[in-house]
Amino acid sequence: MKNLDDLLSEGVRGRRVLVRADLNVPLDGEKITDDGRVRASLPTVRKLTEAGARVVLTAHLGRPKGEPDPKFSLAPVARRLGELLGTDVLLAGDLVGDSAKSVVAGLTDGSVALLENVRFDARETSKDDAERGALADELAALVGPDAAFVSDGFGVVHRKQASVYDVAKRLPAYAGGLVLAEVEVLRTLTGDPKRPYAVVLGGSKVSDKLGVIKALLPKVDKLLIGGGMAYTFLAAQGHGVGSSLLQEDQIESTKQLLAEHGDKLVLPVDVVVADRFAADADKQVVAADAIPDGWMGLDIGPRSVEEFAGILRESATVFWNGPAGVFEFPAFADGTRGIAQAIVDSDSFSVVGGGDSAAAVRTLGLPEDGFSHISTGGGASLEYLEGKDLPGVAVLEGER
């Protein structure tokens, strides 16, 4: 696929470049609580502005219902991006309306504008090709006939959406540095990774990751299970799980996985349980097969951390997606911290699969350079590893 360097070699001074970024950051009111995705977008934006491009960014934030909603405005993102770039980032008050047209028309060489939340327009996520295409036409018209499109939002390339997929059919399209790096890393994992190859999967629901679990088990040496989904596996082994998160409709599926791949699947041997879901809940450490009635597992226990860490330190390749517990509560963060630290301490080629795992690395104060790669797109990473086509990548590779 053509990439950013190809575009730069063609020359961008004075040209408008439409960049689809992933700036979907967590907010507390108007305060960004984790600016990792904003920082990840900087290299591509800087390369373009330094080459004299007039950069027009599109991005989404949260899940607005296809119409403007002030609480999902990209205004905090525009401010933070401007701080990091050291220049003003102009925020259009709409996506393709009068404000956007005015802001884009006023750009000068090396300047940056951010269009308002692309998901304020219901056509962005429409299943109707014509509706998405109409929005893509308007975005292409906004930047003009001499423009180019750079796809740099890896976190959305698994979505067939107007600003990701359809625009790439209407403008000369290039992979940004972030998307290119993500795809190269994932190709390493799906190709011939160095062994032992260990995968750690956490998060809340087995159903969210059943597909990737099935796809990975034949390829990995060990698959370590943590997070809320571990309790469905424990229930499949016949253990009581108290009031822990449990997907009863997934028990048969997990039983089958344990029967077929029990030698590879590694489950917690102890857990940290709480009497309620709260940061200040009473807690105790119990064996994984001895969770008391009325108590819920909120983290893996110290013996599990030790066992998981031993496997990870000896692995040559590690992929980690999903926290081991409710790391947002300090009392239940030790499992996630222990897993992350073990990966940092290893000599492995290590990939953090985006989402909550990437947030945990930053929240818990772990060194980001301790990992070979931290993905910005959890869902996209998992779908790639599952073997699914990513529309936003396929279109860059020449699908028309």
Sequence and secondary structure as in RCSB ss.txt:
>XXXX:A:sequence
MKNLDDLLSEGVRGRRVLVRADLNVPLDGEKITDDGRVRASLPTVRKLTEAGARVVLTAHLGRPKGEPDPKFSLA
PVARRLGELLGTDVLLAGDLVGDSAKSVVAGLTDGSVALLENVRFDARETSKDDAERGALADELAALVGPDAAFV
SDGFGVVHRKQASVYDVAKRLPAYAGGLVLAEVEVLRTLTGDPKRPYAVVLGGSKVSDKLGVIKALLPKVDKLLI
GGGMAYTFLAAQGHGVGSSLLQEDQIESTKQLLAEHGDKLVLPVDVVVADRFAADADKQVVAADAIPDGWMGLDI
GPRSVEEFAGILRESATVFWNGPAGVFEFPAFADGTRGIAQAIVDSDSFSVVGGGDSAAAVRTLGLPEDGFSHIS
TGGGASLEYLEGKDLPGVAVLEGER
>XXXX:A:secstr
  BHHHHHHH  TT EEEEE      EETTEES  HHHHHHHHHHHHHHHTT EEEEE   S   SS  GGG SH
HHHHHHHHHHTS EEE SSSSSHHHHHHHHT  TT EEE S GGGSGGGG S HHHHHHHHHHHHHHH TT EEE
E  GGGTTS  IIIIIGGGTS EEE HHHHHHHHHHHHHHS   SSEEEEE SS HHHHHHHHHHHTTT SEEEE
 STTHHHHHHHTT   TTS   GGGHHHHHHHHHHHTTTEE  SEEEEESSSSTT  EEEEETT   TT EEEEE
 HHHHHHHHHHHHT SEEEEES SS TTSGGG HHHHHHHHHHHHS SEEEE SHHHHHHHHHTT  GGGSSEE 
S HHHHHHHHHT   HHHHTTTT  
